[in-house]
């Protein structure tokens, strides 16, 4: 069977590629061994945010007296939380499955493996295409730490199905998945210890964005070890023990359950990319900004290319690859990371767009920075949500925003105003001139903008 475009993987990136290629008139085939739905819907964004809502409500109930209300003893039913998650995810999954089974596509529910750069085996089917798009996502990273496999652990996949609440838990890692799930279990009453190798959690971003989250974790009773190195694991009875060094000192921590959240890797298992002659150095499928691999007619989008583990970016990559796969003779569409955005749904939330201070320093990019804390902002004080701050980065001469970062209440929503301003190449002066209603959380962005506007050499507006 021959298709114009053949897509391997039907998750968010793969479906975006399929839809785009189809809309451009291509005959599109999709290979997905299942379960259908993709990581975001089945085991990622949607289920985690669903269960986090429950733990956030539990946290607010415990704070009732702070707001002049009688204290409330919130009793957690983890099984009921998982039931709610399952109902919602079932609806999202059904919608995606119907889309994949649209008669305008040909869906092969089989495992795919390349036989050559021009041919793929999908179960009993030998399939050829003018272009291929790999969108197989990511898989849990297995870490070779002595004793870890022997004592056993759960990953984020199992954590989202857990119905019996553990009394104690060790969380290994400090990335977004580790941070969100650690706080979830802590807030529903599990005694959580988090162990992170880097000097702070969320180590890919700036340190000042991580510290308010760490502070909140410790206030809520979580034990957080940063700057730690895991050595080995042992078990005595029902307790599993991590042996590690923390700031040069030998430490141990024990719990009845371990959540291994040390990261994910591009999922290339079984694809036989050697036969396709696709370069995969360092365990990922290398692509250029058109999403092409080392084979010009083979593209890779989403987590499998190792660029970003962020769904909306994966969708953008899918749309770019889907268009380029059909229009190979035209000027290609390209991925632009200027507006790359990321959110961590901890409490306080962490949201960023554009460049961080780390990136500016690493790449010798000149910038000005200014920040303003939520604990000195009227609306956040009325809400009782005073952890964190807003930080803006701009270029020194004209004041165009280079990056924007929020750690604090509703950061995931607030960041979109700053994304919009940066989309139009707006300046700190623009933010100052734009009207902001009082009292709102959003008006906090005007305070660091005012500080920057006073420093830039030629304060102009982009509008």
C-alpha positions as a printed NumPy array, in Angstrom:
array([[  0.   ,   0.   ,   0.   ],
       [  1.317,   3.46 ,  -0.894],
       [  0.471,   6.8  ,   0.743],
       [  1.584,  10.341,   0.111],
       [  2.399,  10.759,   3.803],
       [  2.737,   8.012,   6.4  ],
       [  2.743,   8.999,  10.055],
       [  4.073,   6.733,  12.796],
       [  2.337,   7.612,  16.056],
       [ -1.095,   9.163,  16.561],
       [ -0.545,  11.372,  19.606],
       [ -0.798,  15.151,  19.655],
       [  2.108,  15.781,  17.261],
       [  1.227,  12.9  ,  14.951],
       [ -2.429,  13.827,  14.704],
       [ -1.531,  17.482,  14.021],
       [  0.766,  16.312,  11.206],
       [ -1.9  ,  13.992,   9.807],
       [ -4.618,  16.638,   9.883],
       [ -2.363,  19.229,   8.236],
       [ -1.187,  16.889,   5.472],
       [ -4.748,  15.769,   4.803],
       [ -5.977,  19.371,   4.588],
       [ -3.248,  19.978,   1.991],
       [ -4.716,  17.209,  -0.155],
       [ -2.441,  14.298,   0.769],
       [ -3.392,  10.643,   1.057],
       [ -2.459,  10.03 ,   4.709],
       [ -1.84 ,   6.814,   6.584],
       [ -1.364,   6.627,  10.377],
       [  0.345,   3.749,  12.166],
       [ -0.291,   3.502,  15.918],
       [  0.074,   0.302,  17.883],
       [ -2.127,   1.68 ,  20.647],
       [ -3.534,   2.355,  23.063],
       [ -4.85 ,   5.187,  20.939],
       [ -4.847,   8.692,  22.366],
       [ -1.236,   9.726,  22.88 ],
       [  0.813,  10.521,  25.988],
       [ -0.772,  13.904,  26.751],
       [ -4.285,  12.503,  26.938],
       [ -3.567,   9.081,  28.409],
       [ -0.66 ,   9.55 ,  30.825],
       [  0.489,  13.174,  30.707],
       [ -1.021,  16.636,  30.693],
       [ -4.707,  15.923,  31.09 ],
       [ -4.734,  13.208,  33.779],
       [ -2.118,  14.978,  35.914],
       [ -3.967,  18.298,  35.825],
       [ -7.193,  16.505,  36.708],
       [ -5.796,  14.93 ,  39.862],
       [ -3.882,  18.097,  40.805],
       [ -7.193,  19.931,  40.989],
       [ -8.256,  17.57 ,  43.781],
       [ -5.101,  18.129,  45.833],
       [ -5.332,  21.905,  45.317],
       [ -8.885,  21.878,  46.706],
       [ -7.72 ,  19.774,  49.664],
       [ -4.993,  22.326,  50.361],
       [ -7.446,  25.229,  50.307],
       [ -9.821,  23.423,  52.658],
       [ -7.018,  23.025,  55.185],
       [ -6.475,  26.805,  55.046],
       [-10.104,  27.625,  55.938],
       [ -9.274,  29.42 ,  59.206],
       [ -6.898,  31.756,  57.343],
       [ -9.955,  33.14 ,  55.515],
       [-12.206,  33.419,  58.579],
       [-13.968,  30.109,  58.058],
       [-14.436,  27.219,  60.439],
       [-11.722,  24.597,  60.005],
       [-12.482,  21.715,  57.654],
       [-11.005,  18.222,  57.922],
       [-10.641,  17.116,  54.305],
       [-10.702,  13.318,  54.049],
       [ -9.08 ,  12.11 ,  50.83 ],
       [-10.488,   9.259,  48.757],
       [ -7.725,   8.502,  46.259],
       [ -9.835,   5.93 ,  44.446],
       [-12.569,   8.523,  43.858],
       [ -9.95 ,  10.991,  42.557],
       [ -8.777,   8.356,  40.066],
       [-12.382,   7.593,  39.088],
       [-12.963,  11.274,  38.247],
       [ -9.749,  11.312,  36.235],
       [-10.744,   8.16 ,  34.372],
       [-14.142,   9.593,  33.393],
       [-12.655,  12.781,  31.992],
       [ -9.765,  11.062,  30.219],
       [-12.224,   8.578,  28.718],
       [-14.068,  11.479,  27.081],
       [-10.862,  13.033,  25.722],
       [ -9.632,   9.654,  24.48 ],
       [-12.886,   8.813,  22.712],
       [-12.716,  12.116,  20.849],
       [ -9.121,  11.488,  19.71 ],
       [ -9.912,   7.899,  18.645],
       [-12.825,   9.097,  16.52 ],
       [-10.501,  11.62 ,  14.877],
       [ -7.871,   8.972,  14.111],
       [-10.514,   6.647,  12.676],
       [-11.834,   9.359,  10.356],
       [-12.377,   7.801,   6.944],
       [-10.152,  10.483,   5.418],
       [ -7.216,   8.669,   7.026],
       [ -6.105,   5.062,   6.799],
       [ -5.367,   3.818,  10.326],
       [ -3.108,   0.819,  10.95 ],
       [ -3.22 ,  -0.344,  14.573],
       [  0.109,  -2.135,  14.367],
       [  3.733,  -1.783,  15.471],
       [  5.857,  -0.019,  12.849],
       [  9.426,  -0.795,  11.766],
       [ 11.382,   0.586,   8.831],
       [ 12.594,  -1.919,   6.267],
       [ 14.392,   0.768,   4.255],
       [ 14.229,   4.565,   3.882],
       [ 11.215,   4.073,   1.604],
       [  9.303,   1.219,   3.267],
       [  7.739,   0.443,   6.637],
       [  6.424,  -2.857,   7.978],
       [  3.215,  -2.472,  10.   ],
       [  2.054,  -5.9  ,  11.128],
       [  1.168,  -7.764,   7.942],
       [  1.301,  -4.573,   5.844],
       [  4.259,  -3.382,   3.809],
       [  3.749,   0.33 ,   3.327],
       [  5.533,   2.882,   1.182],
       [  5.152,   6.663,   1.07 ],
       [  6.575,   9.793,  -0.457],
       [  7.211,  11.127,   3.058],
       [  7.266,   9.703,   6.584],
       [  6.668,  11.527,   9.869],
       [  7.898,   9.864,  13.069],
       [  5.856,  10.837,  16.125],
       [  6.369,   8.041,  18.634],
       [  6.748,  10.218,  21.724],
       [  8.832,   9.328,  24.736],
       [  9.296,   6.532,  27.245],
       [ 10.315,   6.354,  30.901],
       [ 14.082,   6.497,  31.434],
       [ 15.431,   3.518,  33.366],
       [ 18.285,   4.574,  35.635],
       [ 21.162,   2.169,  36.449],
       [ 21.322,   2.963,  40.169],
       [ 22.378,  -0.079,  42.237],
       [ 19.422,  -1.721,  43.934],
       [ 16.713,   0.454,  42.389],
       [ 15.235,  -2.224,  40.137],
       [ 15.467,  -4.788,  42.938],
       [ 13.533,  -2.76 ,  45.515],
       [ 10.975,  -1.735,  42.895],
       [  9.25 ,   1.546,  42.141],
       [  6.367,   3.149,  40.322],
       [  6.607,   5.686,  37.512],
       [  4.228,   8.481,  36.594],
       [  2.252,   5.929,  34.559],
       [  1.446,   3.839,  37.628],
       [  1.04 ,   6.886,  39.875],
       [ -1.926,   7.97 ,  37.771],
       [ -3.673,   4.665,  38.424],
       [ -2.815,   4.255,  42.119],
       [ -5.917,   3.689,  44.243],
       [ -4.397,   2.885,  47.631],
       [ -2.636,   5.877,  49.121],
       [  0.877,   5.18 ,  50.423],
       [  1.711,   6.537,  53.849],
       [  5.237,   7.461,  52.788],
       [  6.9  ,   8.055,  49.409],
       [ 10.315,   8.862,  48.016],
       [ 10.194,  10.961,  44.84 ],
       [ 13.325,  10.748,  42.707],
       [ 13.852,  13.775,  40.481],
       [ 13.056,  17.463,  40.386],
       [ 11.62 ,  18.061,  36.916],
       [  8.016,  19.047,  36.163],
       [  6.615,  15.506,  36.521],
       [  8.404,  14.879,  39.819],
       [  7.428,  18.275,  41.209],
       [  3.745,  18.065,  40.295],
       [  3.249,  14.519,  41.549],
       [  5.303,  15.073,  44.717],
       [  3.043,  17.958,  45.701],
       [ -0.078,  15.995,  44.778],
       [  0.778,  13.122,  47.102],
       [  1.993,  15.452,  49.83 ],
       [ -1.233,  17.433,  49.762],
       [ -3.444,  14.353,  50.005],
       [ -1.574,  13.286,  53.14 ],
       [  1.373,  11.123,  52.051],
       [  4.668,  11.877,  53.807],
       [  6.873,  12.776,  50.816],
       [ 10.644,  13.088,  50.535],
       [ 11.955,  14.507,  47.244],
       [ 15.574,  13.883,  46.196],
       [ 17.036,  15.993,  43.395],
       [ 20.543,  15.899,  41.935],
       [ 20.83 ,  19.545,  40.865],
       [ 21.249,  22.536,  43.155],
       [ 17.54 ,  23.313,  42.842],
       [ 14.399,  21.718,  41.474],
       [ 13.277,  22.616,  37.947],
       [ 16.959,  22.885,  37.088],
       [ 16.476,  23.752,  33.396],
       [ 15.147,  27.158,  34.412],
       [ 16.482,  30.014,  36.514],
       [ 17.088,  29.336,  40.209],
       [ 14.898,  32.205,  41.393],
       [ 11.881,  30.534,  39.787],
       [ 12.455,  27.287,  41.683],
       [ 13.092,  28.594,  45.185],
       [  9.515,  29.795,  45.919],
       [  8.232,  26.333,  44.963],
       [ 10.763,  24.656,  47.238],
       [  9.748,  27.032,  50.045],
       [  6.095,  26.136,  49.598],
       [  6.887,  22.421,  49.571],
       [  8.763,  22.675,  52.862],
       [  6.   ,  24.799,  54.428],
       [  3.514,  22.078,  53.536],
       [  5.646,  19.426,  55.235],
       [  7.566,  17.895,  52.352],
       [ 11.235,  17.025,  52.857],
       [ 13.301,  18.322,  49.918],
       [ 16.916,  17.366,  49.302],
       [ 18.648,  19.204,  46.46 ],
       [ 22.303,  18.99 ,  45.471],
       [ 22.122,  15.245,  46.151],
       [ 23.544,  12.182,  44.444],
       [ 21.832,   8.794,  44.697],
       [ 24.259,   5.977,  45.515],
       [ 22.189,   2.834,  46.016],
       [ 18.912,   1.411,  47.313],
       [ 18.16 ,  -1.251,  49.872],
       [ 15.067,  -2.742,  51.483],
       [ 14.205,  -3.981,  54.946],
       [ 10.711,  -5.302,  55.404],
       [  8.229,  -3.012,  53.693],
       [ 10.539,  -0.001,  53.677],
       [ 12.707,   0.934,  50.704],
       [ 15.749,   3.047,  51.525],
       [ 17.67 ,   5.495,  49.354],
       [ 21.333,   5.95 ,  50.209],
       [ 22.626,   9.27 ,  48.894],
       [ 24.99 ,  12.141,  49.501],
       [ 23.559,  15.566,  50.257],
       [ 25.943,  18.508,  50.145],
       [ 28.807,  16.08 ,  50.762],
       [ 27.147,  14.279,  53.689],
       [ 25.985,  10.653,  53.668],
       [ 22.196,  10.455,  54.052],
       [ 19.403,   7.891,  53.973],
       [ 15.655,   8.261,  53.457],
       [ 13.071,   5.466,  53.648],
       [  9.496,   5.016,  52.474],
       [  7.088,   2.28 ,  51.539],
       [  6.912,   3.476,  47.911],
       [  9.332,   5.035,  45.427],
       [  8.188,   7.249,  42.562],
       [ 10.923,   7.213,  39.923],
       [ 10.541,  10.483,  38.04 ],
       [ 14.067,  10.913,  36.706],
       [ 12.997,  11.809,  33.2  ],
       [ 11.885,  10.422,  29.875],
       [ 13.746,   9.527,  26.671],
       [ 12.775,   9.667,  22.992],
       [ 10.885,   6.495,  22.13 ],
       [ 12.601,   4.877,  19.161],
       [ 12.058,   1.307,  20.345],
       [ 11.527,  -1.143,  17.508],
       [ 11.485,   1.484,  14.744],
       [ 14.647,   0.065,  13.142],
       [ 15.862,   3.532,  12.217],
       [ 19.173,   2.03 ,  11.117],
       [ 17.353,   0.58 ,   8.111],
       [ 15.897,   4.007,   7.396],
       [ 19.413,   5.498,   7.596],
       [ 18.174,   8.161,  10.026],
       [ 20.804,   9.674,  12.319],
       [ 20.084,   9.176,  16.035],
       [ 23.052,  10.492,  18.04 ],
       [ 22.636,  10.67 ,  21.818],
       [ 19.435,   8.669,  21.691],
       [ 17.211,  11.09 ,  19.797],
       [ 16.139,  11.674,  16.214],
       [ 17.987,  14.781,  15.057],
       [ 15.964,  17.276,  13.013],
       [ 16.472,  20.722,  11.529],
       [ 14.02 ,  23.594,  11.905],
       [ 11.838,  22.168,   9.105],
       [ 11.518,  18.969,  11.19 ],
       [ 13.5  ,  16.974,   8.594],
       [ 15.834,  14.221,   9.755],
       [ 19.065,  13.24 ,   7.991],
       [ 16.746,  11.738,   5.357],
       [ 15.002,  14.701,   3.654],
       [ 11.722,  12.81 ,   3.168],
       [ 11.583,  11.573,   6.793],
       [ 10.481,  13.98 ,   9.525],
       [ 10.359,  13.641,  13.323],
       [  8.089,  15.644,  15.629],
       [  7.285,  15.84 ,  19.315],
       [  9.184,  14.155,  22.127],
       [ 10.993,  11.731,  19.82 ],
       [ 13.256,  14.502,  18.483],
       [ 14.296,  15.476,  22.003],
       [ 13.936,  19.24 ,  21.489],
       [ 11.063,  19.964,  23.869],
       [  8.673,  17.826,  25.935],
       [  5.842,  20.323,  25.548],
       [  2.566,  19.489,  23.843],
       [  1.744,  22.772,  22.123],
       [  5.253,  22.827,  20.637],
       [  4.828,  19.22 ,  19.51 ],
       [  1.608,  20.246,  17.756],
       [  3.386,  23.153,  16.046],
       [  6.127,  20.779,  14.908],
       [  3.502,  18.358,  13.594],
       [  1.821,  21.093,  11.587],
       [  5.162,  22.214,  10.145],
       [  6.145,  18.658,   9.206],
       [  2.713,  17.887,   7.757],
       [  2.874,  20.939,   5.494],
       [  6.511,  20.404,   4.48 ],
       [  5.909,  16.729,   3.75 ],
       [  3.303,  17.666,   1.142],
       [  4.97 ,  20.79 ,  -0.261],
       [  8.509,  19.511,  -0.714],
       [  9.145,  21.832,  -3.66 ],
       [  7.97 ,  24.999,  -1.901],
       [  9.708,  27.243,   0.589],
       [  9.526,  25.186,   3.787],
       [  7.873,  26.241,   6.993],
       [ 10.227,  26.438,   9.956],
       [ 10.022,  26.116,  13.714],
       [ 10.776,  29.344,  15.601],
       [ 11.642,  28.889,  19.279],
       [ 11.531,  32.598,  20.11 ],
       [  8.194,  32.143,  21.862],
       [  8.87 ,  28.761,  23.46 ],
       [  6.729,  28.543,  26.567],
       [  6.559,  26.124,  29.476],
       [  4.371,  25.778,  32.553],
       [  4.787,  23.676,  35.681],
       [  1.467,  23.194,  37.476],
       [  2.88 ,  23.181,  40.972],
       [  1.603,  25.585,  43.618],
       [  2.922,  28.205,  43.101],
       [  2.816,  27.648,  39.354],
       [  5.875,  28.36 ,  37.227],
       [  5.43 ,  29.767,  33.718],
       [  8.016,  31.022,  31.238],
       [  8.226,  32.293,  27.68 ],
       [ 11.291,  33.151,  25.64 ],
       [ 14.801,  33.392,  27.019],
       [ 15.86 ,  32.74 ,  30.595],
       [ 18.726,  34.502,  32.322],
       [ 20.681,  31.235,  32.084],
       [ 20.26 ,  31.224,  28.31 ],
       [ 21.169,  34.897,  27.943],
       [ 24.373,  34.429,  29.919],
       [ 25.299,  31.214,  28.111],
       [ 24.849,  32.834,  24.693],
       [ 26.294,  36.26 ,  25.606],
       [ 22.993,  38.034,  24.952],
       [ 22.782,  41.498,  26.507],
       [ 19.666,  42.028,  28.611],
       [ 18.071,  43.985,  31.406],
       [ 16.053,  42.222,  34.098],
       [ 13.513,  43.386,  36.646],
       [ 11.184,  41.533,  38.993],
       [  8.378,  42.235,  41.433],
       [  7.122,  39.996,  44.275],
       [  3.577,  38.785,  44.8  ],
       [  3.891,  39.402,  48.553],
       [  3.796,  43.149,  47.833],
       [  0.915,  43.009,  45.351],
       [ -2.602,  43.896,  46.457],
       [ -4.686,  41.266,  44.669],
       [ -2.376,  38.369,  45.507],
       [ -2.407,  39.478,  49.16 ],
       [ -6.23 ,  39.447,  49.218],
       [ -6.134,  35.922,  47.803],
       [ -3.567,  34.774,  50.351],
       [ -1.274,  33.709,  47.502],
       [  1.975,  35.559,  48.082],
       [  4.686,  33.131,  47.034],
       [  6.8  ,  34.077,  44.027],
       [  7.336,  36.963,  41.661],
       [  7.23 ,  38.162,  38.047],
       [ 10.487,  38.633,  36.143],
       [ 10.88 ,  40.358,  32.768],
       [ 13.929,  40.383,  30.511],
       [ 14.372,  42.918,  27.723],
       [ 17.082,  44.02 ,  25.339],
       [ 18.804,  47.167,  26.619],
       [ 18.434,  49.618,  23.732],
       [ 14.807,  49.51 ,  22.646],
       [ 13.322,  47.409,  25.424],
       [ 11.854,  44.568,  23.365],
       [ 10.932,  41.709,  25.68 ],
       [ 13.311,  38.765,  25.406],
       [ 11.718,  36.601,  28.073],
       [  9.067,  36.629,  30.774],
       [  8.812,  34.42 ,  33.841],
       [  6.192,  34.068,  36.541],
       [  6.286,  31.942,  39.667],
       [  3.111,  32.557,  41.58 ],
       [ -0.69 ,  32.305,  41.55 ],
       [ -2.302,  31.587,  38.169],
       [  1.055,  31.884,  36.402],
       [ -0.176,  29.516,  33.676],
       [ -2.889,  31.988,  32.718],
       [ -0.967,  35.221,  33.337],
       [  1.906,  34.235,  31.039],
       [ -0.337,  34.495,  27.983],
       [ -0.49 ,  38.285,  28.121],
       [  3.294,  38.292,  27.948],
       [  3.305,  35.736,  25.123],
       [  0.962,  38.038,  23.198],
       [  3.167,  41.083,  23.765],
       [  6.247,  39.139,  22.687],
       [  4.417,  37.758,  19.646],
       [  4.133,  41.339,  18.372],
       [  7.725,  42.147,  19.428],
       [  6.403,  44.404,  22.163],
       [  8.53 ,  46.366,  24.616],
       [  8.572,  47.046,  28.33 ],
       [  7.189,  50.476,  27.449],
       [  4.201,  48.812,  25.742],
       [  3.39 ,  46.917,  28.942],
       [  3.476,  50.147,  30.913],
       [  1.123,  51.877,  28.456],
       [ -1.39 ,  49.031,  28.234],
       [ -4.296,  49.515,  30.68 ],
       [ -4.572,  46.903,  33.432],
       [ -7.657,  46.629,  35.611],
       [ -7.271,  47.087,  39.375],
       [ -7.226,  44.992,  41.458],
       [ -6.106,  42.028,  39.367],
       [ -3.213,  39.624,  39.397],
       [ -2.393,  40.69 ,  35.831],
       [ -1.466,  44.253,  36.775],
       [  1.637,  42.984,  38.579],
       [  3.459,  42.771,  35.215],
       [  3.408,  46.574,  34.965],
       [  5.72 ,  47.002,  37.971],
       [  8.839,  45.296,  36.583],
       [  7.941,  46.803,  33.196],
       [  8.071,  50.307,  34.729],
       [ 11.514,  49.578,  36.185],
       [ 12.787,  48.381,  32.789],
       [ 11.22 ,  51.316,  30.931],
       [ 13.278,  53.689,  33.059],
       [ 16.504,  51.868,  32.149],
       [ 16.197,  51.316,  28.408],
       [ 18.105,  53.737,  26.228],
       [ 15.327,  54.63 ,  23.761],
       [ 11.934,  53.835,  25.349],
       [  9.654,  53.336,  22.334],
       [  6.391,  51.558,  21.736],
       [  5.954,  48.881,  19.067],
       [  2.408,  50.013,  18.33 ]])
